[in-house]
Amino acid sequence: MIKNARIAGQVEYREGDGANITIRPGPCEVEETALDATISWTDGDSHGSAAMPIADFRHYVESEAIQIEGM
């Protein structure tokens, strides 16, 4: 199930073994599974998405860096 959310703080993800990449603040969509969460966003004409371990995602939600609508 896809949820509407907002990036409201410092949220980072990593592509492979590369450096951490910051997701810009603003609206996004989140899809959770038992193992990970995928965050999707639009930035002007470009679209981005990032998958992160569910534990990292829950940490961001608890710290309010990611705010799920309706919570």
TIDOLO-605526 format. One record per residue: residue number from 1; x, y, z of N, C-alpha, C, O in turn. Coordinates in steps of 0.02 Angstrom, whole numbers. Example, Ala and Ser with C-alpha at 12.3 -4.5 7.8 and 13.67 -1.06 7.14 Angstrom:
<rs>
[r 1; [660; -284; 390]; [615; -225; 390]; [660; -165; 390]; [712; -166; 423]]
[r 2; [642; -112; 354]; [684; -53; 357]; [645; 2; 394]; [670; 57; 402]]
</rs>
This chain:
<rs>
[r 1; [42; -59; 0]; [0; 0; 0]; [45; 63; 0]; [91; 68; 40]]
[r 2; [30; 108; -44]; [69; 170; -50]; [39; 223; -5]; [-22; 234; -5]]
[r 3; [83; 257; 33]; [61; 309; 79]; [91; 376; 57]; [148; 378; 32]]
[r 4; [54; 430; 66]; [81; 497; 54]; [120; 518; 115]; [99; 504; 172]]
[r 5; [176; 551; 104]; [219; 572; 159]; [254; 636; 141]; [245; 663; 86]]
[r 6; [295; 660; 187]; [334; 721; 176]; [402; 711; 208]; [408; 689; 265]]
[r 7; [454; 728; 170]; [522; 730; 197]; [527; 798; 233]; [522; 850; 201]]
[r 8; [539; 796; 299]; [539; 857; 338]; [606; 869; 373]; [615; 919; 407]]
[r 9; [652; 823; 364]; [718; 829; 396]; [771; 796; 352]; [759; 784; 293]]
[r 10; [829; 783; 381]; [884; 752; 345]; [870; 677; 336]; [870; 639; 384]]
[r 11; [857; 656; 274]; [845; 586; 257]; [895; 567; 203]; [899; 601; 152]]
[r 12; [933; 514; 216]; [985; 492; 169]; [975; 419; 150]; [947; 380; 187]]
[r 13; [998; 403; 90]; [1000; 334; 68]; [1066; 322; 33]; [1102; 369; 18]]
[r 14; [1080; 260; 20]; [1144; 242; -12]; [1129; 198; -73]; [1091; 150; -68]]
[r 15; [1160; 214; -129]; [1155; 173; -188]; [1216; 127; -190]; [1272; 150; -200]]
[r 16; [1205; 63; -179]; [1260; 15; -179]; [1310; 31; -124]; [1291; 43; -67]]
[r 17; [1374; 33; -142]; [1426; 49; -94]; [1447; 122; -96]; [1497; 141; -66]]
[r 18; [1408; 163; -131]; [1425; 234; -139]; [1412; 275; -76]; [1393; 249; -24]]
[r 19; [1422; 339; -84]; [1412; 386; -29]; [1337; 396; -16]; [1296; 381; -58]]
[r 20; [1321; 421; 44]; [1252; 436; 60]; [1227; 493; 17]; [1264; 540; 2]]
[r 21; [1163; 489; -4]; [1131; 540; -44]; [1072; 566; -5]; [1032; 527; 22]]
[r 22; [1065; 632; -1]; [1011; 663; 37]; [949; 670; -8]; [955; 692; -65]]
[r 23; [891; 653; 19]; [828; 664; -15]; [804; 734; 3]; [802; 751; 62]]
[r 24; [788; 774; -47]; [767; 842; -34]; [701; 844; 4]; [659; 800; -5]]
[r 25; [692; 896; 46]; [628; 902; 83]; [570; 913; 35]; [577; 944; -18]]
[r 26; [512; 888; 54]; [451; 897; 15]; [409; 835; 13]; [424; 786; 47]]
[r 27; [356; 836; -27]; [310; 779; -30]; [341; 719; -63]; [385; 724; -106]]
[r 28; [318; 660; -42]; [342; 597; -71]; [289; 544; -60]; [238; 555; -27]]
[r 29; [301; 486; -89]; [259; 427; -77]; [303; 373; -49]; [362; 367; -67]]
[r 30; [275; 331; -5]; [312; 278; 27]; [274; 212; 19]; [214; 209; 29]]
[r 31; [311; 161; 0]; [283; 93; -2]; [326; 49; 42]; [386; 42; 30]]
[r 32; [295; 19; 93]; [331; -23; 141]; [320; -97; 127]; [265; -118; 107]]
[r 33; [372; -136; 138]; [367; -209; 140]; [395; -231; 207]; [416; -189; 247]]
[r 34; [397; -295; 219]; [425; -320; 282]; [500; -305; 288]; [526; -300; 344]]
[r 35; [534; -297; 232]; [607; -289; 233]; [631; -219; 218]; [684; -198; 242]]
[r 36; [593; -182; 177]; [618; -115; 158]; [560; -67; 143]; [502; -87; 142]]
[r 37; [580; -5; 133]; [532; 47; 113]; [560; 82; 51]; [620; 96; 47]]
[r 38; [516; 95; 4]; [536; 131; -57]; [503; 199; -55]; [442; 206; -48]]
[r 39; [544; 251; -61]; [522; 320; -60]; [527; 347; -130]; [580; 340; -162]]
[r 40; [475; 377; -156]; [473; 406; -224]; [455; 479; -219]; [413; 498; -179]]
[r 41; [486; 521; -261]; [473; 592; -260]; [483; 621; -329]; [513; 590; -373]]
[r 42; [458; 682; -338]; [467; 720; -400]; [503; 784; -382]; [487; 817; -333]]
[r 43; [552; 801; -423]; [591; 862; -413]; [594; 898; -480]; [638; 886; -520]]
[r 44; [546; 944; -491]; [541; 977; -556]; [519; 926; -608]; [467; 895; -601]]
[r 45; [558; 919; -661]; [543; 871; -714]; [571; 802; -702]; [559; 757; -742]]
[r 46; [609; 793; -648]; [640; 728; -636]; [604; 691; -579]; [574; 722; -535]]
[r 47; [608; 626; -582]; [579; 582; -531]; [635; 544; -498]; [683; 524; -531]]
[r 48; [629; 533; -432]; [679; 494; -397]; [646; 442; -354]; [588; 448; -336]]
[r 49; [684; 391; -337]; [660; 341; -290]; [720; 310; -255]; [776; 307; -282]]
[r 50; [708; 287; -195]; [760; 257; -155]; [730; 203; -111]; [676; 212; -83]]
[r 51; [765; 147; -105]; [745; 94; -60]; [793; 95; -1]; [853; 106; -8]]
[r 52; [764; 84; 59]; [807; 81; 119]; [781; 26; 165]; [721; 9; 162]]
[r 53; [824; -2; 207]; [801; -52; 255]; [745; -25; 298]; [744; 34; 315]]
[r 54; [698; -68; 316]; [639; -46; 354]; [659; -16; 421]; [626; 29; 445]]
[r 55; [713; -41; 452]; [735; -13; 516]; [757; 60; 508]; [741; 101; 551]]
[r 56; [792; 76; 454]; [813; 145; 441]; [752; 189; 430]; [747; 244; 457]]
[r 57; [705; 164; 390]; [644; 202; 376]; [606; 217; 440]; [585; 273; 451]]
[r 58; [598; 167; 483]; [561; 177; 546]; [596; 227; 591]; [564; 266; 626]]
[r 59; [663; 227; 590]; [701; 276; 629]; [685; 347; 604]; [674; 392; 644]]
[r 60; [683; 356; 538]; [667; 422; 510]; [596; 444; 528]; [584; 502; 541]]
[r 61; [549; 397; 528]; [480; 413; 547]; [477; 432; 621]; [444; 481; 639]]
[r 62; [510; 393; 664]; [509; 408; 736]; [540; 475; 752]; [518; 510; 798]]
[r 63; [592; 494; 714]; [625; 558; 726]; [589; 616; 690]; [610; 674; 695]]
[r 64; [535; 600; 654]; [494; 647; 616]; [530; 679; 557]; [508; 730; 531]]
[r 65; [586; 649; 535]; [618; 671; 474]; [575; 652; 413]; [575; 686; 362]]
[r 66; [537; 596; 420]; [487; 576; 372]; [420; 578; 409]; [412; 547; 461]]
[r 67; [373; 615; 382]; [307; 621; 413]; [255; 589; 367]; [244; 612; 311]]
[r 68; [223; 537; 392]; [172; 501; 355]; [105; 538; 364]; [86; 553; 421]]
[r 69; [71; 553; 310]; [6; 587; 315]; [-44; 543; 352]; [-48; 483; 340]]
[r 70; [-82; 574; 396]; [-133; 539; 434]; [-107; 505; 497]; [-144; 471; 531]]
[r 71; [-42; 516; 513]; [-15; 486; 575]; [-8; 540; 627]; [15; 525; 683]]
</rs>
